[in-house]
């Protein structure tokens, strides 16, 4: 898997050896990218917690409809 962040003319990438990653691992990669891009760790933490609070359980059929 490769995740790339391009911001203000800078390009930061994380490349892993495979594509089979858990959601927790994926969020960790995103947080690492944000920290490398200069976001403060407290801002990253608050953003992740805040976004998680917005999610509510949904049925798979509802997810498919939203695509």
GROMACS elastic network, one bead per residue, 0.5 to 0.9 nm:
[ bonds ]
;  ai    aj funct       b0    kb
    1    14     6  0.80700   500
    1    15     6  0.57062   500
    1    16     6  0.52535   500
    1    17     6  0.69525   500
    1    18     6  0.57694   500
    1    20     6  0.83283   500
    1    21     6  0.87200   500
    2    13     6  0.68668   500
    2    14     6  0.56714   500
    2    16     6  0.64407   500
    2    19     6  0.87049   500
    3    12     6  0.83622   500
    3    13     6  0.55448   500
    3    14     6  0.53376   500
    3    15     6  0.65569   500
    3    16     6  0.89100   500
    3    29     6  0.80811   500
    3    30     6  0.80890   500
    3    33     6  0.85733   500
    4    11     6  0.68175   500
    4    12     6  0.56194   500
    4    14     6  0.65142   500
    4    15     6  0.85846   500
    4    33     6  0.81215   500
    5    10     6  0.80320   500
    5    11     6  0.56920   500
    5    12     6  0.51957   500
    5    13     6  0.62900   500
    5    14     6  0.89554   500
    5    33     6  0.70168   500
    5    34     6  0.84126   500
    5    37     6  0.81819   500
    6     9     6  0.66078   500
    6    10     6  0.55723   500
    6    12     6  0.64623   500
    6    13     6  0.86650   500
    6    37     6  0.89860   500
    7    10     6  0.53248   500
    7    11     6  0.65761   500
    7    12     6  0.84896   500
    7    37     6  0.77451   500
    8    11     6  0.84854   500
   10    37     6  0.83253   500
   11    37     6  0.88390   500
   12    33     6  0.68391   500
   12    36     6  0.75156   500
   12    37     6  0.74245   500
   13    33     6  0.73787   500
   14    29     6  0.72041   500
   14    30     6  0.89657   500
   14    32     6  0.87141   500
   14    33     6  0.75476   500
   15    18     6  0.86290   500
   16    19     6  0.74349   500
   18    21     6  0.77549   500
   21    24     6  0.80348   500
   21    25     6  0.59680   500
   21    26     6  0.64908   500
   22    25     6  0.51804   500
   22    26     6  0.62871   500
   22    27     6  0.87237   500
   23    26     6  0.50150   500
   23    27     6  0.61790   500
   23    28     6  0.85630   500
   24    27     6  0.52014   500
   24    28     6  0.61981   500
   24    29     6  0.87779   500
   25    29     6  0.63565   500
   25    30     6  0.88014   500
   26    29     6  0.51461   500
   26    30     6  0.63903   500
   26    31     6  0.87276   500
   27    30     6  0.50303   500
   27    31     6  0.61562   500
   27    32     6  0.85840   500
   27    48     6  0.84832   500
   28    31     6  0.50834   500
   28    32     6  0.61627   500
   28    33     6  0.86645   500
   29    32     6  0.50510   500
   29    33     6  0.62473   500
   29    34     6  0.86901   500
   30    33     6  0.51093   500
   30    34     6  0.62759   500
   30    35     6  0.87311   500
   31    34     6  0.50401   500
   31    35     6  0.61929   500
   31    36     6  0.85871   500
   31    41     6  0.85344   500
   31    44     6  0.66084   500
   31    45     6  0.82963   500
   31    48     6  0.84762   500
   32    35     6  0.51320   500
   32    36     6  0.61373   500
   32    37     6  0.85524   500
   33    36     6  0.50896   500
   33    37     6  0.61330   500
   33    38     6  0.88048   500
   34    37     6  0.50112   500
   34    38     6  0.65393   500
   34    39     6  0.55760   500
   34    40     6  0.83149   500
   34    41     6  0.85295   500
   34    44     6  0.70752   500
   35    38     6  0.51976   500
   35    39     6  0.50506   500
   35    40     6  0.65042   500
   35    41     6  0.64787   500
   35    44     6  0.75557   500
   36    39     6  0.73666   500
   38    41     6  0.88431   500
   39    42     6  0.84334   500
   39    43     6  0.66842   500
   39    44     6  0.66552   500
   40    43     6  0.52942   500
   40    44     6  0.63896   500
   40    45     6  0.87540   500
   41    44     6  0.50645   500
   41    45     6  0.61374   500
   41    46     6  0.86333   500
   42    45     6  0.50348   500
   42    46     6  0.61165   500
   42    47     6  0.85031   500
   43    46     6  0.51647   500
   43    47     6  0.60424   500
   43    48     6  0.86193   500
   44    47     6  0.51421   500
   44    48     6  0.62381   500
   44    49     6  0.86538   500
   45    48     6  0.53084   500
   45    49     6  0.61997   500
   45    50     6  0.84466   500
   46    49     6  0.51619   500
   46    50     6  0.58150   500
   46    51     6  0.83999   500
   47    50     6  0.50908   500
   47    51     6  0.60186   500
   47    52     6  0.84943   500
   48    51     6  0.52513   500
   48    52     6  0.61374   500
   48    53     6  0.87057   500
   49    52     6  0.51385   500
   49    53     6  0.63192   500
   49    54     6  0.89838   500
   50    53     6  0.52373   500
   50    54     6  0.67520   500
   51    54     6  0.52690   500
   51    55     6  0.70246   500
   52    55     6  0.55694   500
   52    56     6  0.87042   500
   53    56     6  0.78968   500
   55    58     6  0.88480   500
   58    61     6  0.82347   500
   58    62     6  0.63732   500
   58    63     6  0.69622   500
   59    62     6  0.52481   500
   59    63     6  0.65895   500
   59    64     6  0.89177   500
   60    63     6  0.50512   500
   60    64     6  0.63162   500
   60    65     6  0.87769   500
   61    64     6  0.51016   500
   61    65     6  0.63486   500
   61    66     6  0.88936   500
   62    65     6  0.51425   500
   62    66     6  0.64817   500
   63    66     6  0.52792   500
   63    67     6  0.68641   500
   64    67     6  0.55912   500
